[in-house]
Amino acid sequence: MKKGFIILLLICFALVGCGKKEEVKGAFDLKGNVVEINNKENSILVEDKDKGLTWVILHENGNIENYQEGQEVVVWVDGGIDTSSPSSAKALNIEITSPKQ
């Protein structure tokens, strides 16, 4: 009886451990306004108060038509932010915090 209970308990832990985990976004990397849109490069220029201007390259599924100059966005970066002038980064996720004007 005790062995059966232990085996059942181990199976329950294994099933819980294999469940789908929600992705935690964590702290964003950039927050600012869209200053310019580059349709050809599929990127937006974001002006962050602390980090200045950064070209954000949309991920493959990103639709450049969702963005408009003047919108406020929050950006999570995939990898790091290049230190060129203006800097550049690949977007992991972008959320629009103000609607299109």
ChimeraX commands (.cxc) that place a marker at each C-alpha (Angstrom):
marker #1 position 0.00,0.00,0.00 radius 0.5
marker #1 position 2.79,2.41,0.90 radius 0.5
marker #1 position 4.68,1.65,-2.35 radius 0.5
marker #1 position 1.53,2.28,-4.39 radius 0.5
marker #1 position 1.00,5.64,-2.70 radius 0.5
marker #1 position 4.61,6.69,-3.35 radius 0.5
marker #1 position 4.38,5.66,-7.02 radius 0.5
marker #1 position 1.10,7.56,-7.40 radius 0.5
marker #1 position 2.66,10.62,-5.78 radius 0.5
marker #1 position 5.69,10.46,-8.13 radius 0.5
marker #1 position 3.41,10.17,-11.17 radius 0.5
marker #1 position 1.47,13.24,-10.01 radius 0.5
marker #1 position 4.70,15.25,-9.64 radius 0.5
marker #1 position 5.86,14.11,-13.08 radius 0.5
marker #1 position 2.58,15.19,-14.69 radius 0.5
marker #1 position 2.64,18.57,-13.00 radius 0.5
marker #1 position 6.24,19.10,-14.08 radius 0.5
marker #1 position 5.37,18.35,-17.72 radius 0.5
marker #1 position 2.54,20.88,-17.85 radius 0.5
marker #1 position 2.65,23.91,-20.10 radius 0.5
marker #1 position 4.47,26.78,-18.46 radius 0.5
marker #1 position 3.48,30.38,-19.09 radius 0.5
marker #1 position 6.23,32.56,-20.45 radius 0.5
marker #1 position 7.19,35.36,-18.12 radius 0.5
marker #1 position 8.08,38.54,-19.97 radius 0.5
marker #1 position 9.96,40.19,-17.18 radius 0.5
marker #1 position 11.07,43.79,-17.34 radius 0.5
marker #1 position 10.87,45.52,-20.70 radius 0.5
marker #1 position 13.99,46.91,-22.38 radius 0.5
marker #1 position 12.62,50.04,-24.07 radius 0.5
marker #1 position 9.62,52.29,-23.56 radius 0.5
marker #1 position 9.04,55.26,-25.78 radius 0.5
marker #1 position 7.37,56.80,-28.79 radius 0.5
marker #1 position 7.62,55.64,-32.40 radius 0.5
marker #1 position 9.52,58.42,-34.18 radius 0.5
marker #1 position 9.95,56.86,-37.63 radius 0.5
marker #1 position 8.82,53.77,-39.54 radius 0.5
marker #1 position 11.00,51.98,-42.11 radius 0.5
marker #1 position 8.78,49.73,-44.24 radius 0.5
marker #1 position 11.69,48.42,-46.31 radius 0.5
marker #1 position 13.65,47.21,-43.26 radius 0.5
marker #1 position 10.51,46.24,-41.28 radius 0.5
marker #1 position 11.65,48.33,-38.32 radius 0.5
marker #1 position 10.55,51.21,-36.16 radius 0.5
marker #1 position 12.62,53.95,-34.54 radius 0.5
marker #1 position 11.75,54.27,-30.85 radius 0.5
marker #1 position 12.80,57.20,-28.67 radius 0.5
marker #1 position 13.30,56.09,-25.06 radius 0.5
marker #1 position 13.86,58.85,-22.46 radius 0.5
marker #1 position 16.80,57.01,-20.89 radius 0.5
marker #1 position 18.31,55.12,-23.83 radius 0.5
marker #1 position 17.72,57.56,-26.67 radius 0.5
marker #1 position 16.91,56.45,-30.22 radius 0.5
marker #1 position 16.82,52.74,-31.07 radius 0.5
marker #1 position 15.88,51.03,-34.32 radius 0.5
marker #1 position 13.74,48.04,-33.39 radius 0.5
marker #1 position 13.62,45.31,-36.02 radius 0.5
marker #1 position 10.27,43.53,-35.93 radius 0.5
marker #1 position 10.27,39.74,-35.70 radius 0.5
marker #1 position 9.34,37.74,-38.81 radius 0.5
marker #1 position 5.62,37.71,-37.99 radius 0.5
marker #1 position 5.54,41.40,-37.07 radius 0.5
marker #1 position 3.27,43.57,-39.20 radius 0.5
marker #1 position 4.74,47.04,-39.74 radius 0.5
marker #1 position 1.25,48.35,-40.54 radius 0.5
marker #1 position 0.31,47.99,-36.84 radius 0.5
marker #1 position 2.58,50.92,-35.97 radius 0.5
marker #1 position 2.20,54.64,-36.47 radius 0.5
marker #1 position 4.42,57.58,-35.62 radius 0.5
marker #1 position 3.61,59.04,-32.21 radius 0.5
marker #1 position 2.43,55.77,-30.66 radius 0.5
marker #1 position 3.90,54.75,-27.34 radius 0.5
marker #1 position 5.34,51.24,-27.29 radius 0.5
marker #1 position 7.01,48.90,-24.83 radius 0.5
marker #1 position 9.70,46.62,-26.29 radius 0.5
marker #1 position 11.29,43.40,-25.05 radius 0.5
marker #1 position 14.55,42.76,-26.91 radius 0.5
marker #1 position 15.81,39.43,-28.24 radius 0.5
marker #1 position 19.49,39.39,-27.29 radius 0.5
marker #1 position 20.93,42.81,-26.60 radius 0.5
marker #1 position 20.86,46.37,-27.84 radius 0.5
marker #1 position 23.59,47.28,-30.34 radius 0.5
marker #1 position 25.53,50.37,-29.31 radius 0.5
marker #1 position 25.64,52.00,-32.76 radius 0.5
marker #1 position 24.22,55.49,-33.20 radius 0.5
marker #1 position 21.27,55.20,-33.25 radius 0.5
marker #1 position 21.33,51.85,-31.53 radius 0.5
marker #1 position 19.46,48.83,-32.90 radius 0.5
marker #1 position 17.86,45.69,-31.53 radius 0.5
marker #1 position 15.71,42.75,-32.59 radius 0.5
marker #1 position 12.27,42.71,-31.02 radius 0.5
marker #1 position 11.18,39.71,-28.98 radius 0.5
marker #1 position 7.83,41.35,-28.21 radius 0.5
marker #1 position 6.30,44.78,-28.75 radius 0.5
marker #1 position 3.18,46.07,-27.06 radius 0.5
marker #1 position 1.44,49.25,-28.12 radius 0.5
marker #1 position 0.48,51.23,-25.01 radius 0.5
marker #1 position -1.29,54.08,-26.81 radius 0.5
marker #1 position -3.75,53.65,-29.72 radius 0.5
marker #1 position -3.20,54.91,-33.27 radius 0.5
marker #1 position -3.78,58.62,-33.56 radius 0.5
marker link #1:1,2 radius 0.2
marker link #1:2,3 radius 0.2
marker link #1:3,4 radius 0.2
marker link #1:4,5 radius 0.2
marker link #1:5,6 radius 0.2
marker link #1:6,7 radius 0.2
marker link #1:7,8 radius 0.2
marker link #1:8,9 radius 0.2
marker link #1:9,10 radius 0.2
marker link #1:10,11 radius 0.2
marker link #1:11,12 radius 0.2
marker link #1:12,13 radius 0.2
marker link #1:13,14 radius 0.2
marker link #1:14,15 radius 0.2
marker link #1:15,16 radius 0.2
marker link #1:16,17 radius 0.2
marker link #1:17,18 radius 0.2
marker link #1:18,19 radius 0.2
marker link #1:19,20 radius 0.2
marker link #1:20,21 radius 0.2
marker link #1:21,22 radius 0.2
marker link #1:22,23 radius 0.2
marker link #1:23,24 radius 0.2
marker link #1:24,25 radius 0.2
marker link #1:25,26 radius 0.2
marker link #1:26,27 radius 0.2
marker link #1:27,28 radius 0.2
marker link #1:28,29 radius 0.2
marker link #1:29,30 radius 0.2
marker link #1:30,31 radius 0.2
marker link #1:31,32 radius 0.2
marker link #1:32,33 radius 0.2
marker link #1:33,34 radius 0.2
marker link #1:34,35 radius 0.2
marker link #1:35,36 radius 0.2
marker link #1:36,37 radius 0.2
marker link #1:37,38 radius 0.2
marker link #1:38,39 radius 0.2
marker link #1:39,40 radius 0.2
marker link #1:40,41 radius 0.2
marker link #1:41,42 radius 0.2
marker link #1:42,43 radius 0.2
marker link #1:43,44 radius 0.2
marker link #1:44,45 radius 0.2
marker link #1:45,46 radius 0.2
marker link #1:46,47 radius 0.2
marker link #1:47,48 radius 0.2
marker link #1:48,49 radius 0.2
marker link #1:49,50 radius 0.2
marker link #1:50,51 radius 0.2
marker link #1:51,52 radius 0.2
marker link #1:52,53 radius 0.2
marker link #1:53,54 radius 0.2
marker link #1:54,55 radius 0.2
marker link #1:55,56 radius 0.2
marker link #1:56,57 radius 0.2
marker link #1:57,58 radius 0.2
marker link #1:58,59 radius 0.2
marker link #1:59,60 radius 0.2
marker link #1:60,61 radius 0.2
marker link #1:61,62 radius 0.2
marker link #1:62,63 radius 0.2
marker link #1:63,64 radius 0.2
marker link #1:64,65 radius 0.2
marker link #1:65,66 radius 0.2
marker link #1:66,67 radius 0.2
marker link #1:67,68 radius 0.2
marker link #1:68,69 radius 0.2
marker link #1:69,70 radius 0.2
marker link #1:70,71 radius 0.2
marker link #1:71,72 radius 0.2
marker link #1:72,73 radius 0.2
marker link #1:73,74 radius 0.2
marker link #1:74,75 radius 0.2
marker link #1:75,76 radius 0.2
marker link #1:76,77 radius 0.2
marker link #1:77,78 radius 0.2
marker link #1:78,79 radius 0.2
marker link #1:79,80 radius 0.2
marker link #1:80,81 radius 0.2
marker link #1:81,82 radius 0.2
marker link #1:82,83 radius 0.2
marker link #1:83,84 radius 0.2
marker link #1:84,85 radius 0.2
marker link #1:85,86 radius 0.2
marker link #1:86,87 radius 0.2
marker link #1:87,88 radius 0.2
marker link #1:88,89 radius 0.2
marker link #1:89,90 radius 0.2
marker link #1:90,91 radius 0.2
marker link #1:91,92 radius 0.2
marker link #1:92,93 radius 0.2
marker link #1:93,94 radius 0.2
marker link #1:94,95 radius 0.2
marker link #1:95,96 radius 0.2
marker link #1:96,97 radius 0.2
marker link #1:97,98 radius 0.2
marker link #1:98,99 radius 0.2
marker link #1:99,100 radius 0.2
marker link #1:100,101 radius 0.2
view
